[in-house]
């Protein structure tokens, strides 16, 4: 104990200087948006590098599981190609607009996945150098994962659908009735669908998909199935529990969706509201 006291007395000026320096840096970052932005990006790069290294080790010991997922996804894609080949291709080729797809997809590896908190985030290994920025949708072959919140040069942070601040517009696949997909912070396999009117013919097992109204996700991306439902206190809207197709506790690789027409659509929408 005496040695600690002697150390503090001997280096008191140096320690005081370091403390004041730390406090001044904190105030600088807090009060200037530019410095704050740079600090967040630097922190994302640093933590991203650490998580990437740890994830490489974890990935090595789970290669079989990842290969099984790729086999499953290839099976799904082949079945979709089979459906396309079964259609009248001459009719499709006559309408060249069928292939004018504004959505671009970038694959990414998840290097950190939170699912046990109230507000969960996912870190992926693609960033600004890969043209990844905020407000891009994130999915797997099984369903939606979340929306990109911010990016540094090499990494991006995604707001998971297991986040109480997340709200995504979705619909009942069979009827097109739509509502907001939320999460109550409890079960990572179950999310909540609200604001679906009581006139909608909701049934257990109904498929939920994205509705395309947000412009972030294309219409028809799978979400999950109706697990159970009830009317709200006003008896006007349903409160629906949706069982996710994705296992959000085990997400390895994702696709990031960039709607190339997003700015144009939002610009027209703004003009319409003025």
Phi, psi and omega in degrees: 000319180296325179294322178295316179298317179298321179296315180296321179292319184293321185248027185299322180293318179295316181295321178296319178299314181296321179296313179295323178298316179298315180297319180294322178294320179298314180295323180296314180296319183293324189264352180236119184298324181296311180296322180296317179298315179296321180295316181297317179297319178295319179296319178298319180295318181294308181294326178298319178297318179295312181294326179296318178296314180294323181291327177301320179293314180297321182296324180300321182275000180233028182299321181299317181296318179294322178296322178297321178295319180295321177298317180296318181292319178298323178298317179296315181295322178296323179294322178293322177296323177297320177296320180295317181294334181283346180277170177281097185294331178300320179294320181294317182293336179290334181251090184293341180293344180297337184254006178274078187265117182284350185268127175250141184246134175236126178281149180211157178255133176282124179250351170204131183228113175268142176210359184256357179266176173286317179243103187259149179229158178233137178251129180238161189267029174233142184217211186299326180292344177257015180066029177265132180215183183294159176067034172252140179285150180231128182222171163239182178293344181266336182163188184284153181240318182168200182225136178297128179265313179203160183225147166254192183297317188248349186222161177222147177254130185248131171284112180292155173294345173271059181215128184293348177268356181277137175213116185234134180282123181225175183215162168285123187301320187280337186238347181071007171292134187240164179196192183252131178269120182233178175222135182269005175082015185254275186269123181290351178262351185235127173241171186246138175247121183238167176072019172275122185297151184295342178287344180291133180281076183280136177225149176297134181095352177299143180276138176251132178227169173289152184253356177079001184285335182276347183071352180279316178253138172297156177292138173098002176292129183294147179239302182177198180233154178294121180268314174196167183202161176202163177279151178286181185297333180271359180059028182251327183230156176275147166249111189246131171268127183247124176273120186291145171290320179287140166273098186289352176272357186212072181249120184257306180235147183224168172241131178259128187255127178243114176277107184294342181262008188301310183298320180295317179295316180293325179296316179295323180293322179294316179298324181291331182275347182280000000 
